[in-house]
Amino acid sequence: MSEAFNPDRRRFMSAAVLSAAAASVTGPASAGPTTRKLTPPTTSRTQFDTPLKQIDAGVLNVGYIEAGPAKGPPVLLVHGWPYDIYSFVDVAPMLAAAGYRVIVPYLRGYGTTKFLSAQTPRNGQPSALARDIVDLMDALKIPSAILAGFDWGARTADIVAALWPERCRGLVSVSGYLISSQAVGKAPLPPPAELQWWYQFYFATERGKEGYTKYRREFAKLIWQSASPQWKFDEATFNRSAAAFDNADHVDIVIHNYRWRQGLVEGEAKYDEFERRLALLPDIKVPTITMEGDVNGAPHPPPAAYAKKFVGKYEHRNIPGGIGHNLPQEAPQAFAQAVVDVAG
């Protein structure tokens, strides 16, 4: 789930816990909606229109969905935890119909994405996931793309936009600026905010790892319910996504990710320079639209706390209607529209 930003994270995180929904914030220049309006789906889909593909990319063999014209402007849609590619099952066909080449990958530790070598560390640190996306773009011969995501996916997209801006034509990020560091993750929060991060502390223990291994589906369902309290998903919808957590590396990646954030485990040396740069909390210069659901039950900062980190064209959108943390699946038309609009 999402992690708040910056050295002042602890202050505004507490405010986010204790305050009502934040007001809309617009940056120095608007990414601006276009006149091209997408038609919302009449019913929620249960499957993608195209079959799953696999490709070797970096240290992974990545499972992904591809939709839309091969020569269309590329868009990568990046999921979070504990979710999967089905968060975009309604978004992808809308963008494909609008002429975009849409790529929806499983992150490392999810679905059909596998490590190419048994010797590769099962590393969940944020910069590793971001490098995976760049490697996937290289494998697919995509020089640059619009990146859009939520939760881990938003953080991953933020990092690509910050470290490799030449690869990111535009950014759509639910909950805004999610770049952080181990130093920030070690600092204590006020009690109400710490309560929202209970699972992070649970994962810091061996009991937590054993519990997540044994009850990963029950755990994921609890997070879905608490993070999106008004989303009335059915068992079939949940089970489609929960199958992705059966990946043999899933538990190791999730546990390492949350332990790394608290400084309890090391990452890989090859990512040290990336993490050093990210610890400086770099500005994001690419055109960006940030979004927030009106009833997001996951920890998230108020938009005013991160607006100034986006120094290019920028707009924030609050999405009403009982929308929680899994915004692309709960409000697919609004999410897809943001992708079209950030493209300009």
C-alpha positions, 0 to 999 in steps of 0.5 A: 500500500501507499507510503507518504513522502518526504522528510516532513512525512511524519507531520502530514501523515498524521494530518492525513489520518486525522483530517477530512479529504483534502481539497483539490490542488493545482500546480504551476501549470495545468496538465489540462483536460483535452476535448477527447472524452472517454466513454465509461464502461456500461458494465465491469469486465471480467477478462482482458480482450487479449491473451497474456504474453511473456518476455525476458526483461532484465532479471525477470521473465515478465507476464503482461497484457498488451492491448491496442494498436502496436504503433499507438502511443505507449502506456504502462499501467502498474498495479500495487499490493495486494492487487494485480493486473485486473485493477486495470481490466476496464481501463486497458480496453478504454485506452486501447479503443482510444488508440493507445498501446497499453502494457499491463505487467505483473510486478516481480512476485506476482502472477506469471512474472518469474525470476530468470535465475534462482540466485537472484535475490528476491528483492522488493526495494522500490528502485528494483521495481522501477528498474524492472519497468525500465527493463521491460520498456527496453525489451519491448523497444519502447523509448518512452511511455505514459506511466500510470499506477496506484500504490506500489505502482504509483511509487514505481512510476514516480521513481521512473519519472524522477530517475529516468525522465526521458523514459516517461512522457507523462505520469498519472499517480494515485496518492501523488508523490510516494518517493521516500527512503529508509531514513524516513521509514525509520522515524516514528509516526503519531499513534493514529498513523502508526495504527494504519501501518499495522501490517508493516510492523506485522511483516517485520516479524517472523510470525508476520511472514508465516502468517502472510504465507498461510493466510495471504488471501485472507490478508489481501481481502482484509486490506481490500475492505479497509482500503476501499470501504465502499467498494462492493467487490464480489468473490469472483473479482477478488479471486481473479486477482488473488490467484496472482499471490500464488506466485512462488516469490510473492511472500518474499518480495512483499516481506522484503519490501516492507522490511526494507522500508523500515531499514530492517534489511539490506537491498542490493548494492547495484541499486545503492546509487538509485536509492541515494538519489531518491533519498534526496526526494527529487522533483518530478518534471514530467507532466503529471496528474495526481488523483485521490479517491474520496474514501481512500482508507489506506495511509496517504498524504494530503495533496497540498503536502506534495504538490510542489514536488511536481514542477512541470505541468501538474493537476490534482483530481479528487474523485468522488462517489465512494472511491477508495484505494484501488482507484483504477478498478473502482473508477476506471473512466476517471483513471483512463481519462487522466491518462488521455489528458496527461498525454495532452 
